[in-house]
Amino acid sequence: MKALATTSIVLAAVSLAACQSPPPSREEIAALDYGPRPENYEQVARDYLETRLVAPEFAIIQFKTEPRPLYQKNTVFWRDRQYGWAMCVMIRDKDRRGAYEEPYPMVLYLRGGKVVAANGDGLERAAGVRYAHEQCAALGYEVP
């Protein structure tokens, strides 16, 4: 019975993972329209993070890279990959008790004046932080 439950869980995860579309070719990525480089990227990022942080007024947000065109190589299986003007940010938020957490990276993808995707936030925090490390490196910042 235990083996059947384990097999069911594995099959469900594989089925869900298969739902994500395959990555586009290099030619398809090169043809994407990123739009103009955002001038107010820091404000757009802060507005996006305000509703996602525990204590946004006390959070320490460090912009480690300026926006660069980037295609989202990895995301959790239930989200489609996105593209945009990506930037690496390090965030140090307070936890629910008011103590500062360890800083963690996020990569935000901006297009059309808003954040269209993020690696390292919300429900995808565990897998997303790993993806954020990889994408920060692609943007030129090595997360310590």
C-alpha positions in Angstrom: 0.0 0.0 0.0 2.8 2.4 0.9 4.6 1.6 -2.4 1.3 2.4 -4.3 1.0 5.8 -2.6 4.6 6.6 -3.4 4.2 5.6 -7.0 1.1 7.7 -7.3 2.8 10.8 -5.9 5.8 10.3 -8.3 3.5 9.8 -11.3 1.5 12.9 -10.3 4.6 15.0 -10.1 6.0 13.8 -13.4 2.6 14.5 -15.0 2.6 18.0 -13.7 6.2 18.6 -14.7 5.4 17.5 -18.2 2.8 20.2 -18.5 5.4 22.9 -18.8 6.2 23.7 -22.3 9.6 22.9 -23.7 12.1 25.9 -23.8 12.2 27.8 -27.1 15.1 27.6 -29.5 17.9 30.2 -29.5 16.3 31.8 -32.6 12.9 32.1 -30.8 14.5 33.7 -27.8 16.4 36.1 -30.0 13.2 37.1 -31.7 11.4 38.0 -28.4 10.3 41.6 -27.9 11.5 42.9 -24.6 10.3 46.4 -25.2 12.2 49.5 -24.0 14.6 49.3 -21.1 12.7 50.4 -18.0 13.9 53.6 -16.5 12.0 53.4 -13.2 12.9 49.7 -12.6 13.7 50.2 -8.9 10.3 51.7 -8.2 8.5 49.0 -10.2 10.4 46.4 -8.2 9.6 48.0 -4.9 5.9 48.3 -5.7 5.8 44.6 -6.7 7.6 43.6 -3.5 5.5 45.7 -1.2 2.6 43.2 -1.2 4.9 40.2 -1.0 7.1 41.1 2.0 6.2 40.6 5.7 7.5 44.1 6.6 8.0 46.1 3.4 8.7 49.3 5.3 11.7 47.7 7.1 12.9 45.3 4.3 16.4 45.9 3.0 16.3 45.6 -0.8 19.6 45.8 -2.6 19.7 46.0 -6.4 22.7 44.0 -7.4 22.4 44.3 -11.2 20.7 46.7 -13.6 18.1 45.3 -15.9 19.3 43.2 -18.8 17.3 41.2 -21.3 16.9 37.6 -20.0 14.8 34.6 -20.7 13.7 32.7 -17.6 15.4 29.4 -17.9 13.8 27.7 -14.9 10.6 28.1 -13.0 8.4 25.8 -10.8 6.4 23.4 -12.9 3.1 25.2 -12.7 4.3 28.5 -14.1 5.2 29.3 -17.7 8.7 30.6 -18.4 8.8 34.3 -19.0 11.2 36.9 -20.4 11.9 40.5 -19.8 14.4 43.0 -18.5 15.7 41.0 -15.6 17.6 42.2 -12.5 19.0 40.5 -9.4 18.0 41.8 -6.0 18.9 40.7 -2.6 16.2 41.0 0.0 16.4 40.9 3.8 12.9 40.9 5.2 11.6 40.6 8.8 9.9 37.4 9.8 6.5 37.4 11.6 8.2 37.8 15.0 10.0 41.0 13.8 13.5 39.5 13.5 15.5 39.9 10.3 15.8 36.8 8.1 18.9 35.9 6.2 19.1 37.7 2.9 17.9 35.8 -0.2 18.1 36.5 -3.9 15.3 37.2 -6.3 15.3 37.8 -10.0 12.5 40.0 -11.3 11.5 40.1 -14.9 10.0 43.4 -16.1 8.1 44.0 -19.3 5.6 46.7 -20.2 6.2 48.7 -17.0 5.5 45.8 -14.6 6.9 42.7 -13.1 5.8 39.7 -15.2 7.7 37.0 -13.4 10.1 36.4 -10.5 12.4 33.6 -9.3 12.7 33.2 -5.6 9.4 34.6 -4.2 6.3 33.3 -2.6 5.3 29.7 -2.9 8.3 28.8 -5.1 10.8 30.1 -2.5 12.6 26.8 -2.0 13.1 25.9 -5.7 13.0 29.6 -6.8 16.0 30.6 -4.7 18.1 28.0 -6.5 16.8 29.4 -9.8 17.5 33.0 -8.6 21.1 32.0 -7.8 21.5 30.7 -11.4 19.8 33.7 -13.0 21.8 36.2 -10.8 25.0 34.6 -12.1 23.8 34.9 -15.7 23.2 38.6 -14.9 26.7 39.0 -13.6 26.2 38.8 -9.8 27.4 35.8 -7.8 25.2 35.3 -4.7 27.3 34.6 -1.6 
